[in-house]
Amino acid sequence: MDTQMEKLSLFNFLDYREYLLAYFDHRKAASPWYSYKVFGEGVGLDQSQVFRILQKQLHISKKALPRFLEYLKLEGREAEYFTKLVELGRSRRESETRCLFAEALALRGSKSRKLQDTQLELYSKWYYSVIRTLLGFVHVKDDYESLGQMVSPPISADIAKKSVQLLETLGLAKRDEEGFWTLTDLKLTTGSAYKNLQVHAYQSESMKLAMQSLELHTKELRDINVINMALDADAFRDCLAILSTARDEIRARVEKVENPDRVMRLASAFFPVAFTKVAKK
């Protein structure tokens, strides 16, 4: 196998369609005559179907999957991994997606783990991102007990420490010259692989927190409202635009804060997830 094909190792991909596109581009570069039609003939599909699969507009069907495995000469663990990625791509239930993702990572092996793999863990617990925000303005060395108590609802010192360690592993936090934890300039980019899975997990955790806030925080510390409204398609789009504008205005206002004393989360509900100076109740 040539060097270029080694770079196209299936285990370097978390999206099977990105692998197929890379495979196609490599074959095309080596043989200009190679085309979607040729690829389609090899897997028993029309060239338009192959094009749509490579452009992420269509998924491989269960019926066509064995033909892809044979055409790509995937066997053993590679065949299992490719099959798992196809199932993962077709999955629509969050619980099933999480399970398939974990199984795919197990087949992939620890040696090929990339940042994208651990990003899922970052969004799997609501307090990881809260700790990350706190480290942006709170001076912490090793007092994880106090850090955990700032979170609302509170977390243990051990969990707070593990959260900071995760941020360090991701390159999102580091100690400064005095030993205090600070944020780095590195920003996470989810890319196309499983961005929706991360977003869904984060949103799910946030909705649970909003419900807890009704009991945990007084009305003065939160703003949770529910409005029922009758809309048509145009009004729906206008409301989305208004919400988008409002979020932009909120971001602009937040950027002007110089001495923050809490971390707020907005998820169609405005509620606290951490305090430093203000009483929690």
MOBEL-V489757 format. One record per pair of residues at least 12 apart in sequence whose ideal C-beta (glycine too) atoms are under 6 Angstrom apart, sorted by the first residue. I is the first residue (numbers start at 1). J is the second residue. Records with the same first field share a line. If there is no record, write none. Layout:
BEGIN
I = J + J
END
This chain:
BEGIN
8 = 22 + 26
10 = 78
11 = 108 + 112
14 = 193
15 = 193
16 = 82 + 85 + 86
17 = 56
20 = 54
21 = 54
36 = 50 + 51
42 = 71
43 = 67 + 68 + 71
44 = 67
59 = 89 + 90
60 = 86
65 = 86
77 = 107
80 = 107
81 = 107
84 = 103 + 104
85 = 104
87 = 100
88 = 100 + 104
94 = 200
97 = 197
105 = 117
116 = 193
118 = 170
119 = 188
120 = 198
123 = 198 + 201 + 202
124 = 201
126 = 205 + 209
127 = 151 + 155
128 = 163
130 = 151 + 263 + 273 + 274
131 = 163
132 = 167
133 = 263
134 = 274
135 = 173 + 181 + 183
136 = 183
137 = 260
139 = 180
140 = 181
141 = 179 + 180
144 = 157 + 160 + 161
145 = 157
147 = 160
148 = 160
150 = 274 + 276
151 = 274
152 = 272 + 273 + 274 + 275 + 280
164 = 181
171 = 184 + 186
172 = 184 + 186
206 = 265 + 267
210 = 267 + 269 + 271
213 = 271
221 = 272
222 = 271
223 = 270
224 = 269
261 = 276 + 277 + 278
262 = 275 + 278
END
